[in-house]
Amino acid sequence: MLSRRRFLVLLGGAGTLGALTLRGGSRRAAGLRGAHRSSRALGTTVSITVLHVERDAAERAIDDAFRDLETIEEAMSLYRPGSELSRLNRHGSLSRPHPHLLTVLRRALRMAEESGGAFDPTVQPLWSLHAEATRAGRTAEAAAVESARRRVDWRRVTASEEAISLGEGTEVTLNGIAQGFAADRVAAVLGRHGIRHALIDTGELLGLGRKEGGAPWRVGIQHPRQDDAYLTLLDLDGRSLATSGDYSLAFSADRSLNHIFDPATGRSPPHFSSVTVAAPSGMEADALSTAIFVLGPERGLDLVRRSPGADALLVLKDGRLLSTLGFPKYCSS
């Protein structure tokens, strides 16, 4: 899965752009102890920060969360040849898929339908083509792009508890939704352990409860054109946050060809530098950010309005910003 780490977490006072650390003293909510862990998972650095009355209980919850992340990778990582998704792409079918894989694939297919095919989990042939061309120091030829594009069609995928089947030449990627699902799963695992205050960063963000001192979890969104700057600071409002950007992995120097593909053209969409979505779940935010990136401003905003509890911040290529009214409030400091 691709690393799309485009958030900075702020756990101290307003405007403190520092390392991810928990701070003690009176700022912490009374009786709560902090536990934090980072590790590699899902192609990025995953971090989980927990506030709980018992540190040992918090550590056990984090242990269980990382075990579930390992299960997610075994189900749907394209970088593990033995994962269920890799075997599905190799053989065109998979019997008795893991519930995680089935859940994510089914939601991906629903998002494909809801977005009119803008979000399409079968764009893997396009990814493979452009990645191979980049490794060879060239740009994929138009005929090859069109050939790969003809293999892209979410309607060629069937999924049930018994089996997942792909049409001939079809390959699936879940990179546009799996990190959000992972955040949701971590939240569920922590909840079973009685954790009520946590910040989960799987490449997409999800905040539970509050941070130390009762303040909301505060984050910065990466500026799409300045590597060492942030577009804005905002307070999480109980929803998940996901960003899709043309800067995450580019196949051309001007970023006009990047890891997000329009299934209708086989090329990258021309409208946005980045799209950030707040939604009730990580999986929803993740999938919506990709779909909107492909749809463009007008159709993308229409999809947001049709998605309950969702809001978006859009950065156009020329630097202009568009935002729905309910997007989390910007911080002034």
N, C-alpha and C positions, 0 to 999 in steps of 0.2 A: 504494500500500500504506500501511497505517496505521503511524504511529510509535507504538511501544509501549516506548519507552526507559524501563525501570524498574529499571535496575541502576547501581550505582556501582562503578567499578574502583579497587582500592587497590593501588598498586605500591610503596609505601614500607613503613614499619614498621607494626605492628599499631595500628589505631585512627586512622590518618592519613587523614582524609577530605579529600583535596585534588584538584587537577587531575590529569589523566592525564598523567604525565610519567615518563620513565625516569631513573633515578638512577645516577650513575657510582660510581667508587671500588671498594673491596673488596667491596661488597655484590653486585656483578654477578658471575655465574659466570665463572670464568677464561676469557679468550680470546673471550668473546662480546660483540658490539657491538649496540647497540639501534637500531632504526629504527621510526618510528611515522608513521602518516598517517591523517587523518580527511577525509571528504568526504560529500556528500549522495548517498544512494542508497536505493532501496526505501522512500522516504517518511520517512527518518530520517537521522540522522548516523551513518554507518558508520565504525568505526575498526578499524585493524589495527596491532597492536604485535608486532614480531618481534625475537628475539634470535638472532644468527647470527655465525659467525666472520668473515664478510666483509660489511661494510656495503653495498657495491655489489650483492652478490648478494641481500641482503635487500631492497634497493630494487627490484631487477628483479622479485623475487617479488611484492612488493606491487603493482607496476605490472600484472602479469599478473592478479592477483586482482581489481583494480578493473575491468580489461577484462572479466573474466567476469561481474562484477556488472552491467555495462552490458548484456551479452547477456541476463542474467536479466530485467532490466527490459524490454528489447525483446520478450521472450517473454511476460511475464505481468503487466505493470503495467496497472492499470485507469486510471491517470492519463495514459497515453499513448494517444491515439486510434489510432495506427498499430501498437500492439503486437499480437501474435498473439491474446492473450486478448481485447482490445477488439474485434478483427475477428471473433473467434468469437462473442462476445455479440451483435454487430450482425447477423451473417448467419446464425447458427445452425449453422454448419459451418466447418471449417478443414481444408484439405488439407495433407498433409505437415507436421505440427506439428514445431516444434523439439524435440529430445530433452529439453531442460530442462523445457519445458511438459508434455510427455507424462509424464515421470517424476513431476513434482509432482502432476499431475492424477490419475494412477493411484494414487499413495499416498493422496491425499485420498479417492478413492472407496473404497479399502480401509479407511481409517479410518472412513468413513461406515458401512460394513458392520459393522466390529468394534464400533462404538459404538452400534449399533442406530439409526443415523440422527441421533444427537445432534450429531456433526460432519457438516455438510452443506455442500459447496462451492457449492451452488446457492442460498444465502440472499441473493444479491445483490439480488433484487427488494425484500426487506425493508429492506436497507441503503438503497437508493435512495429508498424511500418515506419512511422516517423522517428521512433527511438532508434531503430536499426539504421536509418538513413543518417541520423545525427552522429551515431557512433562511427560511421564511415566517412564523416566529414562532408556530407552532401545534403541536398534537399530532395525529398521524395518527388518523383516525377508524377505529373498529372494523371497519366494512365494508371499508374500503380495506386494512387489515391482513390481513383474512381473504382478500381477493382476491389480495394479493401472496403470502400463505402458500401458497395453492393452486398457485402456480407453482414452489414449492420441492420438489424431489424428486431426489436424487442418482441414482436409478435411471433417470432420463431421459437420462443422459449415456452415450455410447459413445465409447471412445478406443482408437485403434490407431495404428501407424506411418503408415498410409495417410491417416487422417482422424479428426477429432473431430466428433461430431454432438450437437446438443442438441435436446430435445423442444421443442414449440411454447411460447414464452413463458419458456423456461428461460434463466437467466443465471448465469455462474460467477464466483466470487471465490476467489482463493487467498491472501487476506490472513492466513488462519489457519494457514498452513503455509510460505509462500514465504520468509519471513525465516529460518526454521530451515534450509531448503534452501540458502539463500545462505551461511549459516555453514559448512555442510558443503562446499559448493563451494570456498569460500575455503581451507578446510583442505586440500582435495585439491590445489589449485593450489600452495599453499605447500609441501606435501609433495613435489611433483614438482621443486621447486627445492632440496630437501634441508633445508628448514626443520623443525626439531624442537621449537622453543620459540616459542610465539606465543599471543597472546590476540586473539580475533576477536569483535567486537561488531557485529552486523548488526541490532540490536534484540533478538536472542537471542544468548546467549554460548556460546563454545566455547574452551576452553583446551587448548593443546598443550604437553606437557612442563611446564617450570617457569619461574617468573619469576626475576629476579635473585637471586643468593645461594642458589638451589636451593629456595626456598620455593614452595609452591603458589600459584596465582593466587587472589587474595582479592577478593570482591565483596560489595556490599551490595544487598539487595533492597528496593525502594521500599515504604514503608509506605502501604497503600491509603487511609488517611484523613488522613495528614499529609504535605503536599507536600514539606516540607523535612526529612523524617525517613526513616529506613530501618528496616524491620521486623527485620532481622537481618543479621549479617555471616556469611559462610561461605567455606570454601575449596573451589574447584572440584576435583573428584576424577577428572578425565579424561572426565567426561560433559558433555553440553551442558545448558544451563539456559534455560528459557523461561517467561515469565509472561503470563497473561491476567488483566486486571483491569477492573472496572466503571468505574474512574476515567480510563482512557486516553482515551476519547471518550464523553461522556454526552449523551443527547438530552433529559434531564430534570434539574432542579436536584438532586433527591435521588439521582440516578444509577440509579434503578430501571429506567430505559430507557437502554440504552447500546449500544455497537457489537457486542455479542455477542448472538445471537438463538437462541432455542429454535425449531427448525423445526416443532415440534408445536403451538406457540401463536402464533408470530409476534412474541412479546414477549421481553424479556430474562429470563434465569433469575433466580430470587429468592434463591438460596442463598448465593453467595460474593461477597466483595469482591475477592479475588484467588486465583489458583491458580498455583503455580510448580512446574514439573516438571523433574527431572533425568533424562536418558535417553541412551542410547548415541549418538544422532545428533541434530543440531539439528532436522531435519525431524520426527523422532518426538516430541521434547520439545514442539515448537510445536503440532503437531496434538493431542497428548494434553492439553495445558493447556486448549485450547478445548473439547475433548470433555468433559473432567471438569467444567469450568465449567457446561456445559449439563446434565450428568447429575445433579449434586448429590452430597452426601457419600457415601451408601451405594453407589450405582451407580458413582460416580466412582472410589472406592477399589477397587471390584471390577475396574474396567478397568485400573487401575494394577497390581494384582496379576497380571493376565493379560498384562501387557506386559513381556517380558524386559528386565531391567536398568533398569527405570523406578522412580522414587520421586517423591513429591509432598509439598508443603507447602500446606495449604489454609487460607485465612482466611475464616471465615464472616462474614455481615453483622453479627452481634452482637459481633465481635471475637475470638471463640474461634479457636484454632489446632488443626488436625489435621495430623499428619505420619506418614508411613510410617517404619519403623525405619531404612531405608537412605538416607534423605535426607541430603545432605551436612551434616557436623557444623557446628553453630553455633560461632562464635568467641566467646570470653569477653571479648575486648577489641577 
